[in-house]
Amino acid sequence: MKFYLQMGHGMQTMCKDLSTLWNGTTVILSPQNIHPTDKLLPFANSMHEVDGNILFDPQLYAPRKYQKNLQMHNYWPQADFTNIESGNCRDLLTKLAQINTLLNTEAFILPSSIINRIDDRWGKIQEEISNQARNVASCQRLFLTVALGKDVLLEASQVENIAQYAEHWNVDGVYIVCEHPEHHYLVDKPIWIANLLSLVAGIKRNGKEVIVGYANHQMLPLALAKCDAIAAGNFLNVRWFQSEHFETTDSDDLSRRTKWYYCPQVLSEFKVTYLDVAQRAKIIETMVPPTEMKNKYSQVLFGEAMPSSTNYKEGDSFRHYLHCLRIQCELASKTTYKETLNSQFAQLETAARILDGLHKERIKGQDRDFGEIVDVNEAAIQIFDKEFGFAMAQEW
């Protein structure tokens, strides 16, 4: 499974730095964070210079809402009732196709607004968008957006409907973004995670590629569904899809500016002050990244100095997280389905065991702690394996 960068606030330099480090990556551009339109091309060109690839997300998730940065782009609809909601959007698609050609994107992400209930009307609109796009951008690879409200993935019947509709879409792939239930960064509902796995598997079995955007490390089990790539960024609003992020009238909340450390072997993030506690308890070695994930961004935390007194910056925190997640994505997919399944369970068991030791020393990650999420992901994987395991093993 590949890892893409989901562009967020202040990520332009970060994207170029990481692409240089990784010998290339794919960045999903955010028009909300690069404006006006004439600044898109210089950034795209600068990414190509460091072997980067570009995808452009038009972010038409809430087209009736005012968002000051998105409104500055010339493709943004001006009418109260937008054509994107009816599927009759040839002019919009033509403008977007031109942007994709200009930026030399590796695929054309087609727009779609957030849906809270899957029905025939939605399925027909999606099909109409894909057909019109094929007419105006016949030479480009097409990815149709599926933007899901927070409750859609709680119902298996809706997931089945999406996969059935997707079979008729004249596109090469699907770009999925989905709101989390109850506004939690880490989802605590096994059925929601299991249904996301099922959705990806259903679309993949229809012969289409799948990218899941606005993701985080909880989505690593998507490798079991043969997901092609997940994308994540710096702040939580690009690791977790939130509709209000595209509906604001003023500046967005980029969360409390606390420096966090992602400990990949426990799938958890900790405030740097808790690494101080680990050092005093003489167990900080258990939090050092595995050998294959060690990097220059976080190594300063594990010297002789107290971690909170080091020069560990917010940007280092982001780069460390993204670097580790990229490697975890690469390692998630194994030669067979069974190997991939066993690897996922082993990763969760290891995380639970190490977290137990950290928690005994009162070293916790608050709402970014995976302690209670281990069971959630294990249950979701178990559900998916019972329903799709045989088919996935045969088709792997």
PLY file of the C-alpha trace (Angstrom):
ply
format ascii 1.0
element vertex 396
property float x
property float y
property float z
element edge 395
property int vertex1
property int vertex2
end_header
0.00 0.00 0.00
1.38 3.39 -0.99
1.43 6.55 1.06
0.56 10.00 -0.33
0.91 13.44 1.24
-2.38 15.24 1.85
-1.53 18.90 1.62
-2.51 21.06 4.57
-1.62 24.47 5.97
2.08 25.29 5.69
3.07 22.06 3.92
4.64 23.29 0.68
8.24 23.16 1.89
7.55 19.98 3.83
6.23 18.24 0.70
9.36 19.13 -1.25
11.67 18.09 1.59
9.99 14.72 2.03
9.87 14.03 -1.70
13.60 14.68 -1.82
14.20 12.36 1.15
11.98 9.61 -0.28
13.18 9.95 -3.89
9.68 10.95 -4.95
6.16 10.96 -3.60
2.62 11.94 -4.60
1.05 15.08 -3.16
-2.70 15.71 -3.18
-2.89 19.47 -3.65
-5.33 21.55 -1.62
-6.68 24.68 -3.37
-7.69 25.89 0.09
-4.01 26.07 1.00
-2.60 27.35 -2.31
-4.35 30.41 -3.62
-4.93 32.06 -5.99
-4.81 29.64 -8.89
-1.65 31.14 -10.44
0.39 29.83 -7.48
-0.56 26.23 -8.16
1.67 25.81 -11.21
4.93 27.01 -9.59
4.41 24.61 -6.70
3.52 21.71 -9.01
6.64 22.41 -11.05
8.78 22.52 -7.90
7.40 19.09 -6.90
8.17 17.64 -10.33
11.75 18.88 -9.90
12.13 16.62 -6.84
10.52 13.62 -8.57
7.11 14.34 -7.05
3.75 13.54 -8.59
0.65 15.69 -8.29
-3.03 15.08 -7.71
-5.46 18.01 -7.46
-8.41 17.74 -5.08
-10.96 20.43 -6.08
-12.51 20.21 -2.57
-16.08 20.74 -3.76
-17.39 18.90 -0.72
-19.75 21.67 0.42
-20.24 23.80 -2.71
-23.04 25.93 -1.25
-20.95 26.99 1.72
-18.64 29.98 1.75
-14.96 29.25 2.27
-12.85 32.32 1.67
-9.83 30.60 0.13
-11.74 28.20 -2.11
-13.94 31.05 -3.39
-10.84 32.63 -4.94
-10.47 29.86 -7.54
-12.16 30.47 -10.87
-13.78 27.02 -11.04
-15.70 27.54 -7.79
-19.49 27.70 -8.45
-21.25 31.01 -7.82
-24.91 29.96 -7.87
-26.84 28.91 -4.76
-27.75 25.60 -6.37
-24.65 24.21 -7.94
-24.42 21.95 -10.95
-22.22 19.54 -9.05
-25.27 18.57 -7.00
-27.27 17.70 -10.10
-24.52 16.02 -12.08
-24.86 18.52 -14.94
-21.40 20.03 -14.60
-19.66 19.82 -17.96
-18.38 23.40 -17.76
-16.98 22.82 -14.27
-15.30 19.60 -15.38
-13.82 21.36 -18.40
-12.21 23.97 -16.13
-10.91 21.31 -13.80
-9.55 19.24 -16.70
-7.60 22.30 -17.84
-6.13 22.72 -14.35
-5.13 19.05 -14.28
-3.48 19.35 -17.69
-1.65 22.51 -16.63
-0.35 20.87 -13.44
0.52 17.63 -15.24
-1.33 15.56 -12.63
-1.01 11.78 -12.61
-4.82 11.48 -12.51
-7.90 13.74 -12.55
-9.84 13.71 -9.25
-13.48 14.38 -10.12
-15.51 16.47 -7.68
-18.40 15.30 -5.55
-20.19 16.82 -2.56
-20.66 15.12 0.80
-23.51 12.61 0.88
-25.29 11.49 4.04
-27.54 8.87 2.48
-26.80 6.60 -0.47
-29.70 6.37 -2.91
-30.43 5.99 -6.64
-30.30 9.73 -7.24
-26.76 9.92 -5.84
-25.68 6.90 -7.85
-27.01 8.45 -11.07
-25.34 11.80 -10.35
-22.01 10.07 -9.75
-22.38 8.12 -12.99
-23.27 11.29 -14.89
-20.20 13.10 -13.52
-17.95 10.24 -14.58
-19.48 10.07 -18.09
-19.18 13.82 -18.65
-15.59 13.79 -17.39
-14.70 11.01 -19.80
-15.96 13.21 -22.63
-14.02 16.33 -21.63
-10.86 14.57 -20.40
-10.64 11.41 -22.45
-6.86 11.17 -22.17
-6.63 11.51 -18.39
-6.98 8.81 -15.77
-10.12 9.56 -13.75
-10.74 9.11 -10.03
-14.29 9.82 -8.85
-14.65 11.29 -5.36
-16.86 9.50 -2.84
-17.34 11.89 0.10
-19.26 10.24 2.93
-21.01 11.82 5.90
-20.26 10.49 9.36
-23.03 7.90 9.57
-22.87 6.30 6.12
-20.25 3.72 7.05
-22.27 2.57 10.05
-24.70 0.74 7.74
-23.51 -2.26 5.74
-26.38 -1.87 3.26
-25.17 1.60 2.26
-21.65 0.29 1.76
-22.96 -2.48 -0.51
-24.92 0.10 -2.51
-21.84 2.24 -3.10
-19.86 -0.75 -4.38
-22.72 -1.68 -6.72
-22.99 1.84 -8.11
-19.20 2.04 -8.52
-19.31 -0.89 -10.92
-21.02 1.37 -13.47
-18.78 4.41 -13.11
-16.64 5.05 -16.18
-13.51 5.84 -14.17
-10.15 4.29 -13.38
-10.43 4.66 -9.64
-12.20 6.10 -6.62
-11.00 8.72 -4.14
-12.71 8.12 -0.77
-12.97 10.66 2.03
-15.20 9.98 5.03
-16.19 11.85 8.16
-15.54 10.10 11.45
-18.51 9.29 13.70
-18.94 11.35 16.87
-16.16 13.70 15.78
-13.33 11.49 17.06
-9.82 11.50 15.56
-9.43 7.78 16.30
-12.65 5.92 15.49
-13.92 3.76 18.35
-16.59 1.89 16.36
-15.42 -1.47 14.94
-18.34 -1.62 12.46
-17.33 1.70 10.91
-13.76 0.49 10.33
-14.97 -2.90 9.08
-17.35 -1.24 6.63
-14.59 1.00 5.29
-12.51 -2.12 4.66
-15.49 -3.72 2.93
-16.11 -0.64 0.79
-12.51 -0.54 -0.42
-12.52 -4.29 -1.11
-15.82 -4.06 -3.00
-14.56 -1.29 -5.26
-11.22 -3.03 -5.80
-12.99 -6.22 -6.83
-14.72 -4.15 -9.53
-11.30 -3.55 -11.05
-10.85 0.04 -9.88
-8.03 1.64 -7.91
-8.78 3.16 -4.52
-7.16 6.07 -2.68
-8.40 6.91 0.82
-7.72 10.54 1.64
-7.57 12.35 4.97
-6.37 9.17 6.67
-4.10 8.30 9.58
-2.33 5.28 11.06
-5.61 3.68 12.16
-6.23 2.98 8.47
-3.22 0.69 8.04
-5.53 -2.39 7.93
-6.78 -1.10 4.56
-3.85 -3.04 3.15
-6.04 -6.14 3.72
-8.57 -4.72 1.25
-5.82 -4.09 -1.35
-6.18 -0.32 -0.99
-3.76 1.35 -3.39
-2.87 4.32 -1.19
-3.83 6.33 1.85
-3.00 10.01 2.29
-2.26 12.06 5.40
-0.77 15.43 6.29
0.52 17.55 9.13
-2.37 18.83 11.27
-5.33 16.66 12.29
-7.60 18.32 9.74
-5.66 16.53 6.99
-5.56 13.22 8.85
-9.25 13.18 9.54
-11.94 14.40 7.13
-14.09 17.14 8.68
-16.84 18.80 6.67
-16.65 22.02 8.69
-13.12 22.50 7.44
-14.67 23.37 4.05
-17.48 25.52 5.44
-15.68 28.11 7.53
-15.90 31.83 7.06
-12.81 32.67 9.07
-9.54 30.93 9.85
-9.62 27.23 10.62
-8.61 25.80 13.99
-5.35 23.96 13.41
-5.62 22.37 16.88
-3.61 23.23 19.94
-0.03 23.91 18.95
1.42 21.16 21.10
4.43 19.19 19.92
3.67 15.49 19.64
5.83 12.45 19.10
4.44 9.52 17.09
5.62 6.20 18.49
5.02 3.88 15.52
5.39 0.57 17.38
2.44 1.51 19.62
0.46 3.44 16.98
0.14 6.31 19.45
1.19 9.92 19.76
2.50 11.46 22.97
3.13 14.99 24.08
6.87 15.50 24.38
6.54 16.10 28.12
5.54 12.44 28.49
8.85 11.42 26.94
10.41 13.24 29.89
8.48 10.88 32.16
9.68 7.89 30.13
13.28 9.06 30.46
12.99 9.49 34.23
11.39 6.03 34.44
14.30 4.67 32.35
12.00 3.15 29.72
12.42 5.70 26.95
14.25 3.10 24.85
10.91 1.35 24.35
9.69 4.46 22.51
12.59 4.78 20.07
11.39 4.14 16.48
12.20 0.73 14.97
15.45 0.68 13.02
13.77 1.03 9.62
11.85 4.12 10.81
14.62 6.03 12.58
15.01 9.48 11.08
16.78 12.79 11.56
13.58 14.55 12.62
13.11 12.77 15.95
16.56 11.49 16.86
17.21 14.54 19.05
14.58 13.26 21.50
16.61 10.21 22.42
19.92 11.67 23.51
21.03 12.50 27.01
19.03 15.73 27.31
15.49 15.88 28.63
13.27 15.54 25.50
11.23 18.67 26.26
14.44 20.74 26.48
15.67 19.75 23.01
15.26 21.64 19.76
12.44 19.34 18.61
10.17 21.58 16.54
6.56 21.27 15.42
7.73 20.73 11.84
9.99 17.90 13.02
6.98 16.31 14.67
5.00 16.38 11.43
7.87 15.12 9.27
8.59 12.30 11.70
4.95 11.20 11.72
4.65 11.24 7.94
7.98 9.47 7.43
7.04 6.66 9.82
3.54 6.29 8.35
4.96 6.02 4.85
7.18 3.12 5.90
4.32 1.48 7.81
2.18 1.65 4.65
4.92 0.05 2.60
5.35 -2.73 5.16
1.61 -3.34 5.56
1.14 -5.24 2.29
2.67 -8.72 2.24
3.04 -11.42 -0.41
-0.22 -13.16 0.55
-3.48 -12.17 2.20
-2.76 -14.51 5.13
0.65 -12.95 5.74
-0.90 -9.47 5.62
-3.63 -10.52 8.06
-1.15 -12.06 10.50
1.05 -8.98 10.26
-1.84 -6.69 11.17
-2.75 -8.75 14.22
0.90 -8.99 15.28
1.28 -5.20 15.00
-1.76 -4.64 17.21
-0.65 -7.23 19.77
2.79 -5.63 19.98
1.25 -2.18 20.42
-1.02 -3.44 23.21
1.86 -5.11 25.06
4.17 -2.08 24.95
1.34 0.33 25.77
0.51 -1.70 28.85
4.02 -1.06 30.15
3.87 2.64 29.30
0.47 3.04 30.92
1.75 1.48 34.15
4.19 4.39 34.29
1.31 6.78 33.53
2.70 7.56 30.09
-0.39 8.12 27.97
-1.33 9.82 24.74
-4.74 11.21 25.77
-7.05 11.22 22.73
-4.19 10.05 20.48
-3.50 6.95 22.57
-4.19 3.66 20.77
-4.80 1.72 23.98
-8.56 1.41 23.56
-8.38 1.42 19.76
-6.38 -1.81 19.53
-9.54 -3.81 20.28
-11.51 -1.73 17.77
-9.16 -2.52 14.91
-8.83 -6.17 15.90
-12.62 -6.57 15.90
-12.94 -4.78 12.55
-10.25 -6.97 10.97
-11.95 -10.08 12.34
-15.27 -9.04 10.78
-13.64 -8.28 7.46
-11.75 -11.56 7.43
-14.91 -13.59 8.01
-16.79 -11.80 5.25
-14.05 -11.22 2.66
-11.08 -13.31 3.74
-11.63 -16.29 1.45
-12.26 -14.12 -1.62
-9.32 -11.81 -0.89
-6.99 -14.79 -0.38
-8.04 -16.26 -3.74
-7.72 -12.98 -5.64
-4.56 -11.67 -3.94
0 1
1 2
2 3
3 4
4 5
5 6
6 7
7 8
8 9
9 10
10 11
11 12
12 13
13 14
14 15
15 16
16 17
17 18
18 19
19 20
20 21
21 22
22 23
23 24
24 25
25 26
26 27
27 28
28 29
29 30
30 31
31 32
32 33
33 34
34 35
35 36
36 37
37 38
38 39
39 40
40 41
41 42
42 43
43 44
44 45
45 46
46 47
47 48
48 49
49 50
50 51
51 52
52 53
53 54
54 55
55 56
56 57
57 58
58 59
59 60
60 61
61 62
62 63
63 64
64 65
65 66
66 67
67 68
68 69
69 70
70 71
71 72
72 73
73 74
74 75
75 76
76 77
77 78
78 79
79 80
80 81
81 82
82 83
83 84
84 85
85 86
86 87
87 88
88 89
89 90
90 91
91 92
92 93
93 94
94 95
95 96
96 97
97 98
98 99
99 100
100 101
101 102
102 103
103 104
104 105
105 106
106 107
107 108
108 109
109 110
110 111
111 112
112 113
113 114
114 115
115 116
116 117
117 118
118 119
119 120
120 121
121 122
122 123
123 124
124 125
125 126
126 127
127 128
128 129
129 130
130 131
131 132
132 133
133 134
134 135
135 136
136 137
137 138
138 139
139 140
140 141
141 142
142 143
143 144
144 145
145 146
146 147
147 148
148 149
149 150
150 151
151 152
152 153
153 154
154 155
155 156
156 157
157 158
158 159
159 160
160 161
161 162
162 163
163 164
164 165
165 166
166 167
167 168
168 169
169 170
170 171
171 172
172 173
173 174
174 175
175 176
176 177
177 178
178 179
179 180
180 181
181 182
182 183
183 184
184 185
185 186
186 187
187 188
188 189
189 190
190 191
191 192
192 193
193 194
194 195
195 196
196 197
197 198
198 199
199 200
200 201
201 202
202 203
203 204
204 205
205 206
206 207
207 208
208 209
209 210
210 211
211 212
212 213
213 214
214 215
215 216
216 217
217 218
218 219
219 220
220 221
221 222
222 223
223 224
224 225
225 226
226 227
227 228
228 229
229 230
230 231
231 232
232 233
233 234
234 235
235 236
236 237
237 238
238 239
239 240
240 241
241 242
242 243
243 244
244 245
245 246
246 247
247 248
248 249
249 250
250 251
251 252
252 253
253 254
254 255
255 256
256 257
257 258
258 259
259 260
260 261
261 262
262 263
263 264
264 265
265 266
266 267
267 268
268 269
269 270
270 271
271 272
272 273
273 274
274 275
275 276
276 277
277 278
278 279
279 280
280 281
281 282
282 283
283 284
284 285
285 286
286 287
287 288
288 289
289 290
290 291
291 292
292 293
293 294
294 295
295 296
296 297
297 298
298 299
299 300
300 301
301 302
302 303
303 304
304 305
305 306
306 307
307 308
308 309
309 310
310 311
311 312
312 313
313 314
314 315
315 316
316 317
317 318
318 319
319 320
320 321
321 322
322 323
323 324
324 325
325 326
326 327
327 328
328 329
329 330
330 331
331 332
332 333
333 334
334 335
335 336
336 337
337 338
338 339
339 340
340 341
341 342
342 343
343 344
344 345
345 346
346 347
347 348
348 349
349 350
350 351
351 352
352 353
353 354
354 355
355 356
356 357
357 358
358 359
359 360
360 361
361 362
362 363
363 364
364 365
365 366
366 367
367 368
368 369
369 370
370 371
371 372
372 373
373 374
374 375
375 376
376 377
377 378
378 379
379 380
380 381
381 382
382 383
383 384
384 385
385 386
386 387
387 388
388 389
389 390
390 391
391 392
392 393
393 394
394 395
